[in-house]
Amino acid sequence: MPFAAAFAIGLAAGVFGGLLGVGGGLVIIPLLVRHGHLRQQAAHGTSLVALVFTGAAGALAYALRGTVDPLASALLAVPAVLTAPWGARHAHAMPERRLRRWFTFFLLAVVAALLLRPLLPGEPHPVSLAVKVPVLLLTGLFTGYVVGMMGVGGGVVMVPAMVLLVGFSQVLAQGSSLLAMIPAGASGAATHWRLGNVAGGILPGLVLGILAGALAGGTLAQVLPQAWLRFGFAAMLLWTGIRGWRQAGPPAAQEGT
């Protein structure tokens, strides 16, 4: 894939990620499959490697504003590092059509989460350390598997858990999630790399595009109505999910693949 095309894919992913605080993998993976002609597994692995770099940049930006909880990030990251390789190996072993269908399910779950976001409580209610520790550890276990299998940053799982179950503010949850994503994503990305699921040649353009897009998206997010952005992005993901479902074919077509 030419550098310009990889940069454009990263730019689109970065803009949406910056606008809504969601992982760019939701945009990168369908574009890499459709326009980059990558296998589903290779798209997941390549996306995850790129997101480790952008997660580090995002975590630094939040940390400079004091909106990162290092303890929470560590409690999420330690179990996630253990389960991310499991998810990556599961994705590698799965028939491509089936993995594409599971990714479609994941997209539709994200659509539901975006539409339900306004129902999240406005005022956080912090919980005790005795509750926070097991909740974050269990969330990390599940998130690591999702990160490795789906090739995404995991914020769509970690952020709601921190807001709803631990009492974090939205901003603090996003910053802590980005920091936790670095080791978790690196663990899954390393496994994908060893399995041959990373198109290393397109990473420079992809990473630069995401970084530029995230900056632009974060700027636009300050002036555009969040409700419009949320519903627009949900509509785009829904359309992408429907296309992926059709391309994957009926379940019966996957027998013997």
N, C-alpha and C positions, 0 to 999 in steps of 0.2 A: 504494500500500500504506500503511495507517495506521502511524503512528509505533510504536504498541505491538506490531504484528506484526513490523515490522523489528527492533525491540529484542529480541523473543523469539527470532527467528532468530539474531541476533548473539549473544545470551546462550547459546543451545545450542552454537553454534560455539566460543565462548570457553571454555565449561566443558570441552568435549572437548579443545580445544587445550591448556588449562592442565593438564589431567589427564595427558596423554600426550606433550606437546611436539610435536604435529603441527600442520600448518596448518589454520586454520579454514575454508579454502576447500572442503575435502572435505565439510564439513557445509553451509556456506552455499549452495553452488551447487545441490545437489539440492533444498534447501528453497525457494530463490528460483524455481526452475523449477516446482516442484509447487504451492507455496502462494502465491508471488508472481506466478505466471503470466508470468514473463519468458521471452523467447527464450533458448536455450542460450548464444548469444554474449553477450547482455546480462547474463546471470547471471555469466559468466566475467569480463567487464569490471568489473562492479559489485563482485564479490568481490575482485578484485585491488586496486581503489582502497581499499577498506576495510582490506585487509590491510597496506597500506603504513603506515597510521596505527598499527595495532596492532603491527606489526613494530617500529616506532620505540619504542613504549612497552616492548615486551619486551626490545629490545636495551639500552635504558637500564637496566632492572632487572638484566640480566646484567652490564653494564659496571660498575655500582656494586659488584658483588661481585667484580670483577676476573676474570670468566670470559668475556672476549672477546679474540680475537687480531686486532688491527686490520690487520696485514699480510695474514693469511689472508682476511679479509673483503674487502680491496681486490682481492686476486688473483682472488677469486670474482666480485666485483661488476663489474669493468671489462669482461670479456668478456660477462657476462650482460646488461649494459646494451645491448650491440650486438645480441645475438640475441633479446632479449625482444620488440622490435617486430616482428621477423620472425615469431615465434610468434603474436603477436596478429593480424597480417595474415593469416596462414594460417588461424587460427580464424575470422576474419571471412568469408573467402572460401569456407569449407567449408560444404556443406549442413548444416542444423541436425541432421538425423537422424544424419549421419555423425559430426559433432562430439560428439553425445551418446554415440555408441558408443565413440569414442576416450576420452571421459571415463570411461566404464564400464571400459574396459581399464585405465586409470590407477588407478581405485579398486581393482580386483582386484590390481594390482601392489602397492599400498600395503598391502592385506590380507596379502599374502605377506611383505612387509617387516616388518609388525608381528609376525607369527607367528614369524619367524626372528630377531627382535631378541635373544632370550636367547642365541643362538649367537654374538653378537658377542664379541670378546675382552674379557676383564675388565681386563687391564693394557695400557695403551697402549704402543706401541713407536715413538717419534718417529723420523722419517726426516730425511735431510739436506736442506738448502735446495735443492740441485740437483735433488732428487726432488720436494720439496714444490711448487716453483713451477710446473713443467709440469702436475702432477696437478691443482692447484687451478685453473689457467687452463683446462684442458680441461673440468673439472667445471663451471666457470662458463659456458663456451660452451653446453654441453648444458642446464644448469639454466635459463639465460635463456630458451631456446626453450620449455622446459616451463612456465615461469612465464607467459610471454605467451600460450601456447596454452591452457593448462588453467586459468588464473586462480587459481593457488595460490601459496603463498610459496616453494616450492622446497626446503624443509627436508628433505623425504623423500628428495631426491637428495643434497643437500649434506652432511647430517649423516652418513649411512653412509659417504660417500666420505672425509670427514675422519677418521672413527674407524678405518676399515679400511685406508685407503691412506696416510694422513698420520700416524696415531698419536695423534690428539687424544683426550682424554677425552670422554665423552658430553656433559657439561655445557659444556665449552669449545667443542665442535662446535656445540651448539645456540645458544650465545650469538653465536658468529661467524657462523653461518648467518642469524640474525635481523638482524644488522647489514648483511650483504651483501644481504639481501632488500629493504632500503629503496630503494637506487638501482635495483636490478634490477626490483623491482615497480613503481616509479614510471615507469620507461621503458616497460614493457609497458602500464601503466595509461594513460599519456598517449596511446599509440597507440589503445587501445580507446576512449578518450574522443573522439579526433578521428574515429573511425569510427562514433560514435554508439552504442557498446555499453555505456554506463554510465547506470543509472537514478539520477541524482543526488539525486532527492527522498527516497530511502530511506536515503541514506548516514548522516545524523546518527543515526538510531535504530540502524542496523546497527553503526556504530563504537562507540557507547556500550554497546550490548549485548555486543559482543565484549570490550571492556575490563572490564566488570563480570564477565562469565563467566570470563575468563582469571584474574582475581583469585580467584574462588570455586574454579575448577578447580585452580589452583596450591595453594590451601589444602587442598583435599580430597586432593590427591595425596600429601600428607605422612602421611595416616592410612589410606588405602585400599590394599589389596594391588595392586601393579602388574600382576601376572599376570592377575588378574580384570579389571582395567580394560582391559588390552591385548586380551584375548580378547573381551570385551564389545564394545569398539569395532570390532574386526575383524568380529564377527558383524553389527553394524549396517551397516558399510560393504558387506559381502557382500550383505546384503538390499537395500540401496540400489542396488548395482550390478546385481543381478538385475532389479529393477524398471526401471532405466534401459535395460537390454538389451531387455526386453520392449516398453517404450514406443518404443524406436527402431525396432522392427520388424526383419524379416529383411533381410539385405544386398540382396536382389533388389529390395526395396521402395524402396531409395534410388536406383535407377537413374532418371535423368532429373530428380532433385530439384535 
